[in-house]
Amino acid sequence: MIETRDTDILIIGAGGAGLFAALHAHDAAPELSVSVAVKGLLGKCGCTRMVQGGYNVALAPEDSRERHFMDTIVGGKWLPRQDLAWRLIEGAIERIHELENELGCFFDRNPDGSLHQKAFAGQSFDRTVHKGDLTGIEIVNRLAEQVWARPIQRLEEHRALALIPAVGESAIAGALFVDIRTGEFLLLRAKAVLLAAGGGPTMYRYHTPSGDKACDGMAMALRLGLPLRDMEMVQFHPTGLLAGPETRMTGTVLEEGLRGAGGYLLNGDGRRFMFDYHEHGERATRDVVSRALYAEMRAGRTTPNGGAYIEMAHLGPEQVTRQFKGMVKRCADCGFDLAGGRVEVVPTAHYMMGGVEFELDTSTEVMGLFVAGEDAGGVHGANRLGGNGVANSTVFGGFAGEAMAEFVAGETTHREPDRAALDRAVAAAEHPLSAKPGDLHGLRERLEQLMWDRVGIIRDRHGLTAAAAELDQMTSELQQTGLGHQARAFNLAWHDWLNLDSQLLLSRAITRAALARENSRGAHFREDHPDEGDLTASQFTSLRLDGEERLDLAMKEVEFSIVAPGQSLIEGEAAAPPGKAAR
Amino acid sequence: MTRDGDDLRVRVWRGGTDGAFQDFRVPHRPDQTVLDVVTWIQRHLAPGLAYRFACRVGMCGSCAMTVNGRPRWTCRSHVADVANGGRLDIEPLANLPIIRDLVADLTPFFEKWQGARGRFVPSAGRGDPTAAIAPSEPRRRQADLAVECINCAVCYAACDVVAWNGDYLGPAALNRAWVAFNDRRDGAPEELLRAVAGDAGCHGCHSQQSCSRHCPNELDPSRSIAGLKRAGLPAWLRGGDGL
């Protein structure tokens, strides 16, 4: 018999979206019971905490919502859902004031005491609010303190396994968890559920996200039958640390500012190569630099570990140490001299622009289920601007909290969980405990290599088709790969298996969507279809999982509800550095 | 120091408080952190080994453990810097309950964070402009010196007073209170001083400075605590409400 508990509002995830939702739900309706379940420790896992860059918000008198909006739409290659993007931009203005005035975040200031806003790639105005290069820590620390202080139920080290529908209707009844510490299952029934588990493209050989990330949220959404859009859009950061195999250091981000400040990228022959690819050299946008670096790697001009070098020494090692103290120290701790030497780098999978389709109030097509943060899709389109990620999770997370409080006010009882769905979810999670032991670690490495080679930075039909077949094969292999270790309490091998299960499903989704998009936009580059296609006839991919675990794909028209390609809401060029834009 | 190619001899704590060390041999690599060693053991030798990590780069503080007797972030501790003759002893953080193996229960640490009123109390709302505070303001400079804490609990595990006095709030919580005290936007500084007064608070500190020696972020909680002691003094002299 599975332990069952009830709560009014259940929040899955405790990053920027989940924590904001908890605060807003509690503050809107203090009489409701609010529970936050998180795979790690509250406030200490996930990706919001890892935000280095900052928070985009139109505050300055010379800036405008329209300008931030146009940067987002043009940067997203006309694929964002425009009403969602507009809501992000409006919401960010209130949210940054809330973070500062009510939660106690203190962002960097100008000498006169006003908020400092820095330049970030792909934007026509310097609008990124930040706390040094550790903005996420400031935001999540202050948010977590406020959640701890309130009567909000915390379920730490609770892994969500499945969203459980209600019997006989398209509505949510709760979610099934495993308490990682004890290995016991828990069914938490709730009148409203927020999916805010975060994304994280950790199925690539090189990746940036926190180690707990495995796309669990999107996998649960697919299995509930929800549509996911823009799944082919995986953002790669050009400069991940490359420190060899079997170290968790590999893939972690060396920040964007190093290139912005004048750092060089050198290939294995020690030659600067970026100007071979783009007039802006190392200062080109993330997608351009990632593709160029990957092209050098394919041509075999690599460093000993198979990447490129970043070099800062020509700027003066003392100056580099002053300006990038945290990065220099991190590299030194790991055995590398960033200020005076060369450090090996490689493009690294960073963020999933795609996710669950949702409405302005964060609701989904399943009644009572809401979504926010990286699990949600449609705000960023084909590319996310640096600084729009944490804005997205905090803005929509807060809206979700309010929407759920309002929704629950009209709900008298908990819905009855679909027992058959619950039984299936339990059986699926228990399967590896009894299956014959196999090489789980090897299977994960094969997946990471396959995604990197075939579904990564440069794609084509041949490679994607081969990858789709191999992913199907790996999916059945996983089912035949059990664990040698039976104890359930804090059994990390079990969680590695469950992670791989989510990663494989999302790998299939990415591959399916990448095959369908026969043009090149933003993060998605098809070598066999290198042009961007007709912007005015833009379509987005929308995927569902059917009853036989097959992915159905539809191409849907992008609605230009605010502005159409060829039009603009601002003077001058959007999504280009301010120098080029008319003010 | 170890040579490349030699195996590391690693002893890892297994079980709870009454557990014991288990011996492992792990291939040594040139680029290898203590977290990589733990990961390798779990992947190849002991699938049931319990440990905790998240960000991999010193931003979350989930992976702190005791390494050769000293609390550290394992993700940012290079084996070459910490192994002693090719030996590593890895245990959970001290001064906290053990959940299992290398996993400590951080609940008391975060309860004390709240106990020190380790959170902001607002004096303005989202409809107000942000406070005009110049980075050069003396109190802001005090706050900035102490604010970059990632609550990894390394200082808490290193603190002698915490070991002796289970009620002591500890260096991280008091350091957080010092940041809040120096934030002139905070709406309840008197309440904050009350929370950190007394022997469980800042006056419990014996200025051994173990916290400051061990902080991976090079913060100085000992200094913050001294600041709280000074700040509380005038109110105590006034008689007030017994701060």
Interface residues (C-beta under 8 A of the other chain):
Chain A: G40 L41 G43 K44 C45 G46 R49 M50 E94 R95 I96 H97 E98 E100 N101 E102 L103 G104 F106 D108 R109 P111 D112 G113 S114 L115 G132 L134 G136 I137 E138 N141 R142 E145 Q146 W148 A149 R181 S210 G211 D212 A243 G244 E246 T247 R248 M249 T252 V253 R330 D333 C334 G335 H441 L483 G484 H485 A487 A489 F490 N491 L492 A493
Chain B: R29 P30 D31 Q32 T33 L35 D36 T39 W40 Q42 R43 H44 P47 G48 L49 A50 Y51 R52 F53 A54 C55 R56 V57 G58 M59 C60 G61 S62 C75 R76 S77 H78 A80 D81 I99 R100 D101 V103 L106 F110 W113 Q114 G118 R119 F120 P122 A124 G125 R126 G127 D128 P129 T130 A131 A132 I133 A134 P135 S136 R140 A143 V147 E148 C149 I150 N151 R176 A180 D183 R185 D186
